[in-house]
Amino acid sequence: MTTQHKDAIAFLIADHNKVKALFEEFEGLTDRSKARKKKIADQICHELTIHTEIEEKIFYPAIRKPLNDDDLLDEAVVEHASAKDLITQIQEMDPSDDLYDAKVQVLAEQVEHHIEEEEKDMFPKLRKTNLDLLALAEKMELFKSKQVASV
């Protein structure tokens, strides 16, 4: 992926869409496909872990001053903490464990809420600032490529 025609917001929306598709795939699986469930859930957790790191280490710090909405950003960070807790629980579980599917479903609901707030509130506000979203996307892409390479 190159960032030449992709700004920071488009970068994050692409991640959002990928994770939403994975959640939909997980939801469509039957109880008999435990190995597939584990694989998809692990992929969801991996994608979300990298995504939250990008947002927390690069995106949120870069947009905090221009966005001038500490409450919105603080809420997003707290939502990340909650998601990370569920991610850790899911990664330590097996699909045959009680509450496995429920935890993935709750994570999906939390992530959907978080995505909606970003895409309907945070991103439109950010578009009205003078922040260089192309340069920010380049930093995010570099960070992501390092994270993926280290796995």
C-alpha atoms as one frame of an Amber mdcrd trajectory, in Angstrom:
protein
   0.000   0.000   0.000   1.358   3.411  -0.858   0.307   6.615   0.783   0.730
   8.778  -2.312  -3.031   9.037  -2.796  -4.115   7.991   0.674  -4.324  10.342
   3.610  -4.362   9.370   7.286  -8.149   9.203   7.433  -8.403   6.947   4.370
  -5.641   4.785   5.881  -7.657   4.275   9.081 -10.933   3.728   7.237  -9.255
   0.968   5.199  -8.217  -0.686   8.476 -11.750  -0.247   9.826 -13.242  -1.925
   6.756 -10.818  -4.831   6.968 -11.665  -5.508  10.614 -15.406  -5.173  10.019
 -15.148  -7.768   7.233 -13.267 -10.126   9.563 -15.941  -9.742  12.250 -18.625
 -10.528   9.649 -16.692 -13.594   8.553 -16.383 -14.752  12.171 -20.088 -14.234
  12.773 -20.943 -16.424   9.783 -18.977 -19.421  11.065 -20.672 -22.401  12.700
 -19.727 -24.068  15.951 -18.172 -26.892  13.936 -15.513 -24.597  12.462 -13.531
 -24.035  15.664 -10.117 -23.953  13.945 -11.399 -21.354  11.469 -12.943 -19.337
  14.319  -9.617 -19.290  16.132  -7.776 -18.235  12.992 -10.210 -15.379  12.236
 -10.361 -14.233  15.871  -6.560 -14.228  16.060  -6.412 -12.193  12.856  -8.950
  -9.714  14.270  -6.882  -9.372  17.442  -3.672  -8.898  15.455  -5.196  -6.242
  13.185  -6.736  -4.368  16.111  -3.523  -4.472  18.128  -1.547  -2.840  15.327
  -4.376  -0.390  14.571  -4.672   0.785  18.190  -0.899   1.230  18.414  -0.890
   3.364  15.269  -3.694   5.500  16.615  -2.225   5.861  20.107   1.415   6.414
  19.155   1.067   8.423  15.953  -2.438   9.486  14.971  -3.937  10.730  18.257
  -0.832  12.682  19.361  -0.646  14.333  15.920  -4.302  15.357  15.862  -4.807
  16.326  19.523  -3.789  19.987  19.137  -5.351  20.703  15.708  -8.560  18.852
  16.598  -8.869  20.636  19.948 -11.304  18.050  21.354  -9.623  16.371  24.305
 -12.858  14.698  25.439 -13.276  12.903  22.107  -9.653  11.724  22.058  -9.658
  10.734  25.723 -12.780   8.635  25.159 -11.123   6.949  22.177  -8.089   6.035
  24.314 -10.356   4.553  27.009 -12.215   2.569  24.346  -8.855   1.216  23.186
  -8.023   0.080  26.722 -11.284  -1.826  26.939 -10.722  -3.418  23.522  -7.157
  -4.405  24.444  -8.443  -6.142  27.576 -10.902  -8.197  25.524  -8.239  -8.916
  22.899  -5.956 -10.354  25.587  -8.776 -12.528  26.933  -9.705 -13.806  23.468
  -6.089 -14.598  22.587  -5.753 -16.686  25.751  -8.920 -18.661  25.014  -9.915
 -21.542  22.793 -13.068 -21.383  20.635 -14.550 -24.265  22.673 -14.285 -22.217
  25.892 -17.415 -20.760  27.431 -17.939 -17.124  26.457 -15.458 -17.210  23.550
 -18.035 -16.247  20.934 -19.626 -13.768  23.329 -16.307 -12.013  23.912 -15.633
 -11.753  20.178 -19.171 -10.386  19.719 -18.718  -7.772  22.464 -15.380  -6.777
  20.945 -17.128  -6.394  17.581 -19.785  -4.156  19.143 -17.195  -2.018  20.930
 -15.104  -1.676  17.786 -18.180  -0.793  15.711 -19.050   1.972  18.208 -15.468
   3.255  18.152 -15.377   3.235  14.338 -18.668   5.094  14.134 -17.428   7.840
  16.472 -14.219   8.239  14.518 -15.822   8.217  11.085 -18.883  10.349  11.905
 -17.413  12.772  14.447 -13.614  12.795  14.673 -12.685  12.479  10.989 -15.057
  15.197   9.677 -13.727  17.597  12.352 -10.167  16.683  11.404 -10.828  17.381
   7.713 -11.553  21.006   8.680  -8.074  21.488  10.165  -4.846  22.353   8.361
  -3.101  19.159   9.447  -1.084  17.503   6.665  -2.956  14.205   6.504  -0.764
  12.858   3.691   2.414  13.278   5.729   0.679  11.752   8.733  -0.353   8.751
   6.608   3.273   8.212   5.603   4.308   8.049   9.273   1.454   5.659  10.020
   2.326   3.441   7.054   5.974   3.265   8.112   4.981   2.350  11.661   2.568
  -0.314  10.411   5.137  -1.863   8.090   7.578  -2.145  11.015   4.902  -3.705
  13.245   3.886  -6.248  10.620   7.531  -7.097   9.896   8.224  -7.725  13.586
   5.488 -10.346  13.900
